[in-house]
Amino acid sequence: MTDILADPLRPHEEAVTLPESFDAGIWFVGRIRTPWTRREECPKRGDAEAGPLCRIEIAEPWVPALAGIERHQTLQVLYWMHLSRRDAVRQNPHFDDASTGTFALRSPLRPNPIASSLVRLIGVEGAVLTVRGLDCIDGTPLIDLKPEFGALWCDTSPPMR
């Protein structure tokens, strides 16, 4: 994390001292493969209709968790912006004469650098999903996948009275 904190703050930005330990832990369940190798190349938001094809590679032992995902057109992808500062509380994204609180921005600089994108599922082949709509660098750690509207149920039972 020390080289991440080496990124200079812009004028009017503010950083805080980070806590010594974390409150919780997470597992990365895979990696995201995109055409972008530097943060500056990434789009501000992905394009789920016309954006480039990207791959989400699910790691073992999480592959069985993909069962049924092909029934969904749109997925929410949660990922870890591993190259982002975590100490910025006020930011100056436009290099102007003011700053804005981190929680009022979609900036990747966050205490917990979690990003969320809605993507169009193009296909599933084994442990690899092909999608459109991502906006992160190649190799970004995957936290979770969720269908946009939850489970699709095929309930043939009579309605409850």
TORSERO-664353 format. One record per residue (C-alpha): residue number from 1; residue in one letter; x negated, y negated, z negated. Coordinates in steps of 0.5 Angstrom, whole numbers. Example, Ala and Ser with C-alpha at 12.3 -4.5 7.8 and 13.67 -1.06 7.14 Angstrom:
<pt><i>1</i><aa>A</aa><x>-25</x><y>9</y><z>-16</z></pt>
<pt><i>2</i><aa>S</aa><x>-27</x><y>2</y><z>-14</z></pt>
end
This chain:
<pt><i>1</i><aa>M</aa><x>0</x><y>0</y><z>0</z></pt>
<pt><i>2</i><aa>T</aa><x>-6</x><y>-5</y><z>-1</z></pt>
<pt><i>3</i><aa>D</aa><x>-7</x><y>-6</y><z>6</z></pt>
<pt><i>4</i><aa>I</aa><x>1</x><y>-7</y><z>7</z></pt>
<pt><i>5</i><aa>L</aa><x>0</x><y>-13</y><z>2</z></pt>
<pt><i>6</i><aa>A</aa><x>-6</x><y>-16</y><z>6</z></pt>
<pt><i>7</i><aa>D</aa><x>-1</x><y>-18</y><z>11</z></pt>
<pt><i>8</i><aa>P</aa><x>-1</x><y>-26</y><z>10</z></pt>
<pt><i>9</i><aa>L</aa><x>5</x><y>-29</y><z>7</z></pt>
<pt><i>10</i><aa>R</aa><x>8</x><y>-35</y><z>12</z></pt>
<pt><i>11</i><aa>P</aa><x>9</x><y>-42</y><z>9</z></pt>
<pt><i>12</i><aa>H</aa><x>14</x><y>-42</y><z>4</z></pt>
<pt><i>13</i><aa>E</aa><x>14</x><y>-35</y><z>3</z></pt>
<pt><i>14</i><aa>E</aa><x>14</x><y>-32</y><z>-4</z></pt>
<pt><i>15</i><aa>A</aa><x>12</x><y>-25</y><z>-7</z></pt>
<pt><i>16</i><aa>V</aa><x>12</x><y>-22</y><z>-14</z></pt>
<pt><i>17</i><aa>T</aa><x>8</x><y>-17</y><z>-18</z></pt>
<pt><i>18</i><aa>L</aa><x>11</x><y>-10</y><z>-16</z></pt>
<pt><i>19</i><aa>P</aa><x>13</x><y>-5</y><z>-22</z></pt>
<pt><i>20</i><aa>E</aa><x>8</x><y>0</y><z>-24</z></pt>
<pt><i>21</i><aa>S</aa><x>12</x><y>6</y><z>-23</z></pt>
<pt><i>22</i><aa>F</aa><x>18</x><y>8</y><z>-19</z></pt>
<pt><i>23</i><aa>D</aa><x>25</x><y>9</y><z>-21</z></pt>
<pt><i>24</i><aa>A</aa><x>27</x><y>15</y><z>-16</z></pt>
<pt><i>25</i><aa>G</aa><x>24</x><y>19</y><z>-11</z></pt>
<pt><i>26</i><aa>I</aa><x>26</x><y>21</y><z>-4</z></pt>
<pt><i>27</i><aa>W</aa><x>24</x><y>27</y><z>1</z></pt>
<pt><i>28</i><aa>F</aa><x>22</x><y>25</y><z>8</z></pt>
<pt><i>29</i><aa>V</aa><x>27</x><y>30</y><z>12</z></pt>
<pt><i>30</i><aa>G</aa><x>23</x><y>29</y><z>19</z></pt>
<pt><i>31</i><aa>R</aa><x>20</x><y>24</y><z>24</z></pt>
<pt><i>32</i><aa>I</aa><x>23</x><y>19</y><z>29</z></pt>
<pt><i>33</i><aa>R</aa><x>19</x><y>19</y><z>36</z></pt>
<pt><i>34</i><aa>T</aa><x>20</x><y>12</y><z>40</z></pt>
<pt><i>35</i><aa>P</aa><x>16</x><y>9</y><z>45</z></pt>
<pt><i>36</i><aa>W</aa><x>14</x><y>3</y><z>40</z></pt>
<pt><i>37</i><aa>T</aa><x>7</x><y>4</y><z>37</z></pt>
<pt><i>38</i><aa>R</aa><x>7</x><y>-3</y><z>34</z></pt>
<pt><i>39</i><aa>R</aa><x>12</x><y>-7</y><z>30</z></pt>
<pt><i>40</i><aa>E</aa><x>12</x><y>-13</y><z>34</z></pt>
<pt><i>41</i><aa>E</aa><x>14</x><y>-9</y><z>40</z></pt>
<pt><i>42</i><aa>C</aa><x>20</x><y>-6</y><z>37</z></pt>
<pt><i>43</i><aa>P</aa><x>27</x><y>-9</y><z>39</z></pt>
<pt><i>44</i><aa>K</aa><x>31</x><y>-13</y><z>33</z></pt>
<pt><i>45</i><aa>R</aa><x>37</x><y>-8</y><z>34</z></pt>
<pt><i>46</i><aa>G</aa><x>37</x><y>-2</y><z>38</z></pt>
<pt><i>47</i><aa>D</aa><x>42</x><y>-1</y><z>44</z></pt>
<pt><i>48</i><aa>A</aa><x>46</x><y>5</y><z>43</z></pt>
<pt><i>49</i><aa>E</aa><x>48</x><y>5</y><z>50</z></pt>
<pt><i>50</i><aa>A</aa><x>42</x><y>3</y><z>54</z></pt>
<pt><i>51</i><aa>G</aa><x>36</x><y>3</y><z>50</z></pt>
<pt><i>52</i><aa>P</aa><x>31</x><y>8</y><z>51</z></pt>
<pt><i>53</i><aa>L</aa><x>31</x><y>15</y><z>49</z></pt>
<pt><i>54</i><aa>C</aa><x>28</x><y>17</y><z>42</z></pt>
<pt><i>55</i><aa>R</aa><x>27</x><y>23</y><z>39</z></pt>
<pt><i>56</i><aa>I</aa><x>29</x><y>25</y><z>31</z></pt>
<pt><i>57</i><aa>E</aa><x>25</x><y>31</y><z>29</z></pt>
<pt><i>58</i><aa>I</aa><x>28</x><y>35</y><z>23</z></pt>
<pt><i>59</i><aa>A</aa><x>22</x><y>38</y><z>19</z></pt>
<pt><i>60</i><aa>E</aa><x>23</x><y>45</y><z>15</z></pt>
<pt><i>61</i><aa>P</aa><x>27</x><y>46</y><z>11</z></pt>
<pt><i>62</i><aa>W</aa><x>32</x><y>41</y><z>13</z></pt>
<pt><i>63</i><aa>V</aa><x>34</x><y>44</y><z>20</z></pt>
<pt><i>64</i><aa>P</aa><x>40</x><y>48</y><z>17</z></pt>
<pt><i>65</i><aa>A</aa><x>43</x><y>41</y><z>15</z></pt>
<pt><i>66</i><aa>L</aa><x>44</x><y>40</y><z>23</z></pt>
<pt><i>67</i><aa>A</aa><x>49</x><y>45</y><z>23</z></pt>
<pt><i>68</i><aa>G</aa><x>55</x><y>41</y><z>27</z></pt>
<pt><i>69</i><aa>I</aa><x>52</x><y>35</y><z>28</z></pt>
<pt><i>70</i><aa>E</aa><x>53</x><y>36</y><z>35</z></pt>
<pt><i>71</i><aa>R</aa><x>61</x><y>34</y><z>34</z></pt>
<pt><i>72</i><aa>H</aa><x>59</x><y>27</y><z>33</z></pt>
<pt><i>73</i><aa>Q</aa><x>58</x><y>22</y><z>38</z></pt>
<pt><i>74</i><aa>T</aa><x>55</x><y>16</y><z>33</z></pt>
<pt><i>75</i><aa>L</aa><x>50</x><y>18</y><z>27</z></pt>
<pt><i>76</i><aa>Q</aa><x>47</x><y>13</y><z>22</z></pt>
<pt><i>77</i><aa>V</aa><x>40</x><y>14</y><z>21</z></pt>
<pt><i>78</i><aa>L</aa><x>37</x><y>12</y><z>15</z></pt>
<pt><i>79</i><aa>Y</aa><x>29</x><y>11</y><z>15</z></pt>
<pt><i>80</i><aa>W</aa><x>23</x><y>8</y><z>11</z></pt>
<pt><i>81</i><aa>M</aa><x>20</x><y>2</y><z>14</z></pt>
<pt><i>82</i><aa>H</aa><x>13</x><y>5</y><z>12</z></pt>
<pt><i>83</i><aa>L</aa><x>9</x><y>-1</y><z>14</z></pt>
<pt><i>84</i><aa>S</aa><x>13</x><y>-6</y><z>11</z></pt>
<pt><i>85</i><aa>R</aa><x>11</x><y>-11</y><z>5</z></pt>
<pt><i>86</i><aa>R</aa><x>15</x><y>-9</y><z>-1</z></pt>
<pt><i>87</i><aa>D</aa><x>13</x><y>-15</y><z>-5</z></pt>
<pt><i>88</i><aa>A</aa><x>17</x><y>-21</y><z>-1</z></pt>
<pt><i>89</i><aa>V</aa><x>23</x><y>-24</y><z>-5</z></pt>
<pt><i>90</i><aa>R</aa><x>23</x><y>-30</y><z>0</z></pt>
<pt><i>91</i><aa>Q</aa><x>21</x><y>-30</y><z>7</z></pt>
<pt><i>92</i><aa>N</aa><x>21</x><y>-35</y><z>13</z></pt>
<pt><i>93</i><aa>P</aa><x>22</x><y>-31</y><z>19</z></pt>
<pt><i>94</i><aa>H</aa><x>23</x><y>-37</y><z>24</z></pt>
<pt><i>95</i><aa>F</aa><x>16</x><y>-41</y><z>21</z></pt>
<pt><i>96</i><aa>D</aa><x>20</x><y>-47</y><z>19</z></pt>
<pt><i>97</i><aa>D</aa><x>20</x><y>-51</y><z>13</z></pt>
<pt><i>98</i><aa>A</aa><x>25</x><y>-47</y><z>9</z></pt>
<pt><i>99</i><aa>S</aa><x>25</x><y>-40</y><z>6</z></pt>
<pt><i>100</i><aa>T</aa><x>31</x><y>-35</y><z>5</z></pt>
<pt><i>101</i><aa>G</aa><x>32</x><y>-29</y><z>0</z></pt>
<pt><i>102</i><aa>T</aa><x>30</x><y>-22</y><z>2</z></pt>
<pt><i>103</i><aa>F</aa><x>37</x><y>-20</y><z>1</z></pt>
<pt><i>104</i><aa>A</aa><x>40</x><y>-25</y><z>5</z></pt>
<pt><i>105</i><aa>L</aa><x>36</x><y>-22</y><z>11</z></pt>
<pt><i>106</i><aa>R</aa><x>35</x><y>-16</y><z>16</z></pt>
<pt><i>107</i><aa>S</aa><x>28</x><y>-16</y><z>15</z></pt>
<pt><i>108</i><aa>P</aa><x>24</x><y>-10</y><z>14</z></pt>
<pt><i>109</i><aa>L</aa><x>20</x><y>-13</y><z>8</z></pt>
<pt><i>110</i><aa>R</aa><x>24</x><y>-11</y><z>2</z></pt>
<pt><i>111</i><aa>P</aa><x>23</x><y>-8</y><z>-5</z></pt>
<pt><i>112</i><aa>N</aa><x>25</x><y>-1</y><z>-2</z></pt>
<pt><i>113</i><aa>P</aa><x>24</x><y>-1</y><z>6</z></pt>
<pt><i>114</i><aa>I</aa><x>30</x><y>3</y><z>8</z></pt>
<pt><i>115</i><aa>A</aa><x>33</x><y>1</y><z>15</z></pt>
<pt><i>116</i><aa>S</aa><x>39</x><y>4</y><z>18</z></pt>
<pt><i>117</i><aa>S</aa><x>41</x><y>4</y><z>25</z></pt>
<pt><i>118</i><aa>L</aa><x>48</x><y>7</y><z>28</z></pt>
<pt><i>119</i><aa>V</aa><x>45</x><y>11</y><z>34</z></pt>
<pt><i>120</i><aa>R</aa><x>49</x><y>15</y><z>40</z></pt>
<pt><i>121</i><aa>L</aa><x>47</x><y>22</y><z>40</z></pt>
<pt><i>122</i><aa>I</aa><x>45</x><y>24</y><z>47</z></pt>
<pt><i>123</i><aa>G</aa><x>43</x><y>32</y><z>45</z></pt>
<pt><i>124</i><aa>V</aa><x>41</x><y>37</y><z>40</z></pt>
<pt><i>125</i><aa>E</aa><x>36</x><y>42</y><z>42</z></pt>
<pt><i>126</i><aa>G</aa><x>34</x><y>46</y><z>36</z></pt>
<pt><i>127</i><aa>A</aa><x>31</x><y>41</y><z>30</z></pt>
<pt><i>128</i><aa>V</aa><x>30</x><y>35</y><z>35</z></pt>
<pt><i>129</i><aa>L</aa><x>36</x><y>30</y><z>36</z></pt>
<pt><i>130</i><aa>T</aa><x>36</x><y>26</y><z>43</z></pt>
<pt><i>131</i><aa>V</aa><x>39</x><y>19</y><z>41</z></pt>
<pt><i>132</i><aa>R</aa><x>39</x><y>12</y><z>44</z></pt>
<pt><i>133</i><aa>G</aa><x>39</x><y>6</y><z>39</z></pt>
<pt><i>134</i><aa>L</aa><x>33</x><y>6</y><z>35</z></pt>
<pt><i>135</i><aa>D</aa><x>29</x><y>0</y><z>33</z></pt>
<pt><i>136</i><aa>C</aa><x>23</x><y>3</y><z>29</z></pt>
<pt><i>137</i><aa>I</aa><x>16</x><y>5</y><z>31</z></pt>
<pt><i>138</i><aa>D</aa><x>14</x><y>12</y><z>33</z></pt>
<pt><i>139</i><aa>G</aa><x>12</x><y>16</y><z>27</z></pt>
<pt><i>140</i><aa>T</aa><x>17</x><y>13</y><z>22</z></pt>
<pt><i>141</i><aa>P</aa><x>19</x><y>17</y><z>17</z></pt>
<pt><i>142</i><aa>L</aa><x>27</x><y>20</y><z>17</z></pt>
<pt><i>143</i><aa>I</aa><x>30</x><y>19</y><z>10</z></pt>
<pt><i>144</i><aa>D</aa><x>37</x><y>22</y><z>12</z></pt>
<pt><i>145</i><aa>L</aa><x>42</x><y>23</y><z>18</z></pt>
<pt><i>146</i><aa>K</aa><x>50</x><y>22</y><z>17</z></pt>
<pt><i>147</i><aa>P</aa><x>56</x><y>22</y><z>22</z></pt>
<pt><i>148</i><aa>E</aa><x>59</x><y>15</y><z>23</z></pt>
<pt><i>149</i><aa>F</aa><x>66</x><y>17</y><z>20</z></pt>
<pt><i>150</i><aa>G</aa><x>64</x><y>23</y><z>16</z></pt>
<pt><i>151</i><aa>A</aa><x>66</x><y>30</y><z>18</z></pt>
<pt><i>152</i><aa>L</aa><x>71</x><y>32</y><z>23</z></pt>
<pt><i>153</i><aa>W</aa><x>76</x><y>37</y><z>20</z></pt>
<pt><i>154</i><aa>C</aa><x>80</x><y>42</y><z>24</z></pt>
<pt><i>155</i><aa>D</aa><x>86</x><y>43</y><z>19</z></pt>
<pt><i>156</i><aa>T</aa><x>91</x><y>47</y><z>22</z></pt>
<pt><i>157</i><aa>S</aa><x>95</x><y>48</y><z>15</z></pt>
<pt><i>158</i><aa>P</aa><x>102</x><y>45</y><z>14</z></pt>
<pt><i>159</i><aa>P</aa><x>102</x><y>38</y><z>11</z></pt>
<pt><i>160</i><aa>M</aa><x>102</x><y>37</y><z>3</z></pt>
<pt><i>161</i><aa>R</aa><x>109</x><y>35</y><z>1</z></pt>
end
